[in-house]
Amino acid sequence: MHVLTVLDHPDPASFSASVAQQFINGARAAGHSVELADLHAEGFDPRWSMADIEGEGDAIPSADVAKEQQRIARADAICLVFPLFWWGMPSMTKGWVDRVWSWGWAYDQLDDPDQSLQRPRSGVLLIPAGARSDEMDDAGYRSALETAWIKGTFGYFGFSPRRLELLCGSTGSSKRRKALLEKSYQIGLDLAPPQWSEGAG
Ligand SMILES: Cc1cc2nc3c(=O)[nH]c(=O)nc-3n(C[C@H](O)[C@H](O)[C@H](O)COP(=O)(O)O)c2cc1C
């Protein structure tokens, strides 16, 4: 498979960047071809604009959006790596999703998350998060994020199967961080192929 990893972090020495690298190492070890979209390093502009509205549907999108759509078009699997910020996406990832996965290109059936215009792609979200795993479950954050992202966002975009991995305790001990990096490698190594039937979870 061709595997696209999308990284959202300005610091190449960050834990998030290491997670992306380990995932890529695992995917490469499994024999996949790999590609990295390093959104900060590449200077992606996350601001949704009038040009994006005018580029929807059959119209021609902005050059930067078209470049991202071409990367997606050649990918069989996509992994997004971004730190959890206020129980959501940081602004760079949010803008990349808003601008690139546009109405008329990625989806059109607003009332049916499974009616994507895109072919199925294996999808993984690898999300470093400071909170502990039990805090994530007890307060309901995990189920809220599953609903918003797995059902409500990446389902629209044809991610199938789709997997949310909250890398909880990412600011914890070096032992904990090492275990999370090993997990990221393993997820790259074990990446599932795209599925044509609905495969959330
Ligand atoms: C602005 C900001 C908001 C954050 N919000 C959350 C949050 O809502 N939940 C959480 O578990 N961690 C939160 N964190 C912690 C980060 O997810 C955590 O530090 C992560 O490891 C950052 O990635 P990095 O280590 O690659 O910088 C937040 C950190 C920052 C800087």
The ligand as an SDF file (V2000), in Angstrom:
LIG
                    3D

 31 33  0  0  0  0  0  0  0  0999 V2000
   -2.7700   24.1050   23.9190 C   0  0  0  0  0  0  0  0  0  0  0  0
   -2.7490   22.7320   24.4950 C   0  0  0  0  0  0  0  0  0  0  0  0
   -3.9280   22.0760   24.7730 C   0  0  0  0  0  0  0  0  0  0  0  0
   -3.9410   20.7780   25.2780 C   0  0  0  0  0  0  0  0  0  0  0  0
   -5.1310   20.1570   25.5230 N   0  0  0  0  0  0  0  0  0  0  0  0
   -5.1320   18.8820   25.9820 C   0  0  0  0  0  0  0  0  0  0  0  0
   -6.3610   18.2060   26.1990 C   0  0  0  0  0  0  0  0  0  0  0  0
   -7.4440   18.7270   25.9850 O   0  0  0  0  0  0  0  0  0  0  0  0
   -6.3140   16.9250   26.6650 N   0  0  0  0  0  0  0  0  0  0  0  0
   -5.1370   16.2810   26.8960 C   0  0  0  0  0  0  0  0  0  0  0  0
   -5.1620   15.1280   27.2970 O   0  0  0  0  0  0  0  0  0  0  0  0
   -3.9510   16.9040   26.6840 N   0  0  0  0  0  0  0  0  0  0  0  0
   -3.9230   18.1940   26.2500 C   0  0  0  0  0  0  0  0  0  0  0  0
   -2.7340   18.8260   26.0160 N   0  0  0  0  0  0  0  0  0  0  0  0
   -1.4900   18.0570   26.2110 C   0  0  0  0  0  0  0  0  0  0  0  0
   -0.9530   17.5530   24.8790 C   0  0  0  0  0  0  0  0  0  0  0  0
   -1.8740   16.7540   24.1880 O   0  0  0  0  0  0  0  0  0  0  0  0
    0.3120   16.7500   25.1280 C   0  0  0  0  0  0  0  0  0  0  0  0
    1.2150   17.5650   25.8210 O   0  0  0  0  0  0  0  0  0  0  0  0
    0.9230   16.2140   23.8700 C   0  0  0  0  0  0  0  0  0  0  0  0
    1.9110   15.2770   24.2620 O   0  0  0  0  0  0  0  0  0  0  0  0
    1.5770   17.3230   23.0670 C   0  0  0  0  0  0  0  0  0  0  0  0
    2.3090   16.7680   22.0070 O   0  0  0  0  0  0  0  0  0  0  0  0
    3.8880   16.9330   21.9490 P   0  0  0  0  0  0  0  0  0  0  0  0
    4.4070   16.2150   23.1860 O   0  0  0  0  0  0  0  0  0  0  0  0
    4.2690   16.2910   20.6590 O   0  0  0  0  0  0  0  0  0  0  0  0
    4.1700   18.4150   21.9810 O   0  0  0  0  0  0  0  0  0  0  0  0
   -2.7100   20.1240   25.5440 C   0  0  0  0  0  0  0  0  0  0  0  0
   -1.4940   20.7980   25.2750 C   0  0  0  0  0  0  0  0  0  0  0  0
   -1.5130   22.0760   24.7700 C   0  0  0  0  0  0  0  0  0  0  0  0
   -0.1980   22.7670   24.4900 C   0  0  0  0  0  0  0  0  0  0  0  0
  1  2  1  0
  2  3  1  0
  2 30  2  0
  3  4  2  0
  4  5  1  0
  4 28  1  0
  5  6  2  0
  6  7  1  0
  6 13  1  0
  7  8  2  0
  7  9  1  0
  9 10  1  0
 10 11  2  0
 10 12  1  0
 12 13  2  0
 13 14  1  0
 14 15  1  0
 14 28  1  0
 15 16  1  0
 16 17  1  0
 16 18  1  0
 18 19  1  0
 18 20  1  0
 20 21  1  0
 20 22  1  0
 22 23  1  0
 23 24  1  0
 24 25  2  0
 24 26  1  0
 24 27  1  0
 28 29  2  0
 29 30  1  0
 30 31  1  0
M  END
$$$$
